Amino acid sequence: MIPFNKPYLTGKETHYIYDAVNSGKISGNGKYTQKCQTFFESHYGFKKALLTTSCTDALEMSAMLANIGPGDEVIVPSFTFVSTAIAFVRQGATIVFADSYADNPNIDADKIEALITDKTKAIVPVHYAGVACDMDKIMELAAKYNLLVIEDAAQAIDSFYVGKDGVKRALGSIGHMAAFSFHETKNIVSGEGGMLTINDERFINRAEIIWEKGTNRAEFFRGEVNKYGWVDTGSSFLPSEVIAAFLWAQIENIDVIQTKRKLLWNAYFDGLKTQSNVILPQVPDYATNNGHMFYVTAKDIEHRTAIIASLKEKGYHAVFHYISLHSSDYYQAKHDGRSLEQSDKFTDCLLRLPLFFELEIEQVNAISDLISHKVK
């Protein structure tokens, strides 16, 4: 069976892990943590990058930094992973779910303004499949209504947005804050792991404190204070040096990894672009493609089920994705009852195809041929 995903190992992971362990410094915020954070800041223009144990933790940090609390409303797309919403639910916020575009799963920026009330505190756009949301429109709304924008960039490492001003910006560098994932299903991985990026200087100092269990420990080790103590809320969000060392081996090979993943993505697109059996992903002019995921949209849930079965019969594992959060067992009674038609469509019809570094072009072509000709 060709799996949906297979983590790629560069060969240097265990070498760097050995070096981290042998150094005697294996708790967080050591040499490899700092190497990773420095890379992300210098390469992508984040004002501050902090590694975390997961993208969920990064989102929870952002909710704390934004002072989200009971009575606040946070606008979140319904077609996303539960972490996008639960980070703010944990702070007591009410989630206001937004629909997707008709032609791609990202939050429909033209429908956000109607959801804003005097209780709205933040907008959380999710860059699905590493493809940018319309950040100019979202940031303009945030400025108009004095809201925070927290990018859920879990799938969006090494992907960019080209603004109306013609400037190309890395996803995760545009909103006030952003959260990334290095889970084993992502482009570069550390097994479990994530990162919070902070682009508004108001939040940088406090972010380090929350990251370090509510203490000013990071300032102490930089020699900025002569002792450290408990000064704010927080938790143990930073990963060990073992995780950071693993991630550093991936970062060193990010260009190689990205080149192969985009090659595979383009092979899928070229192999399926002339058929009318499924709808292909749309990449807007303002977005780039980071090769994170190749998905197709089937006609309906029965059609998708038939494609999955046909691929499985030939030894290929394809999977669907999120179930709309507004219809979840946990939140449907709290939802305001609005129909989110596009989100529900992607719930029933979106299908993700195998895409990982070691996948071969010949296998991509075989999958494309099967979808094009075998399942109508």
Beta strands, then each sheet from edge to edge (+ up, - down):
strand 1: 48-52
strand 2: 73-77
strand 3: 94-98
strand 4: 120-123
strand 5: 148-152
strand 6: 160-162
strand 7: 168-170
strand 8: 177-181
strand 9: 194-198
strand 10: 294-297
strand 11: 350-353
sheet 1: 1+ 9- 8+ 5+ 4+ 2+ 3+
sheet 2: 6+ 7-
sheet 3: 10+ 11-
end
